[in-house]
Amino acid sequence: MSIERVRAYFASLGREADVQELSVSSATVTLAAQALGVEEARIAKTLSFYQGDGALLIVAAGDAKIDNAKFKRQFGHKAKMLSPEDVQRLTGHTIGGVCPFALAQPEPPVYLDVSLQRFRTVFPACGSSNSAIELTCDELCTYAHAQQWVDVCKGWQEQA
C-alpha cells in the first residue's frame, strides 16, 4: 500500500508521527478540508498529467484550477490528465491518495503551483484516501523534491 511507503519515507526524515491517518475519507478537497477542519484552499492537491511516455505532477491549492494556456506555455504541451489506469502505474498511488512523496520509479517530476504560497502551512495527502500531513511550503518543496515553483493555475487569486 502506498501509505506505508509514504510513512516509511517520512520516518526516514524523522516525521513519521506527523502523518495523519483520518477516520473519514479525505479523497477530495472538500472531504479533506472537512476532516482536517481547514479551508479547502489549504488542501495541497496533487494533479497528474501526461508528459511524453511518463507523467508530471503539479501540487496546487485546493481552490485552484489548471489554466490550460499557462500550462502549455510552461510545459510545451497540452494539459492531459492521466487516465485512472495510468495514475497508479505512473505515480505509485491510487486516485484519492495521490501525493508527491514515495513516487513510482522512474520518479515523475513534481512542480508546485504558486497558489500554495499564500499559506503558512498546507495539507497534502500521504498515499491513501484518508491521510494527510501538515507542511510549510518550504518543507513541501524539499520533501517532494520539487523541480520548481510554477504559475499554471487560475481561479484562486483574491479579487481586487
GIDABEL-V9594 format. One record per run of one state. SS is the DSSP state (2 for helix, 1 for strand, 0 for the rest). FROM is the first residue (numbers start at 1). TO is the last residue. If there is no record, write none. Layout:
BEGIN
ss;from;to
SS;FROM;TO
SS;FROM;TO
END
This chain:
BEGIN
ss;from;to
0;1;1
2;2;12
0;13;15
2;16;18
0;19;19
1;20;21
0;22;28
2;29;36
0;37;39
2;40;42
1;43;51
0;52;53
1;54;61
0;62;64
1;65;66
0;67;67
2;68;75
0;76;80
1;81;81
0;82;83
2;84;91
0;92;108
1;109;113
2;114;118
0;119;120
1;121;124
0;125;130
1;131;136
2;137;143
0;144;147
1;148;150
0;151;152
1;153;154
0;155;160
END
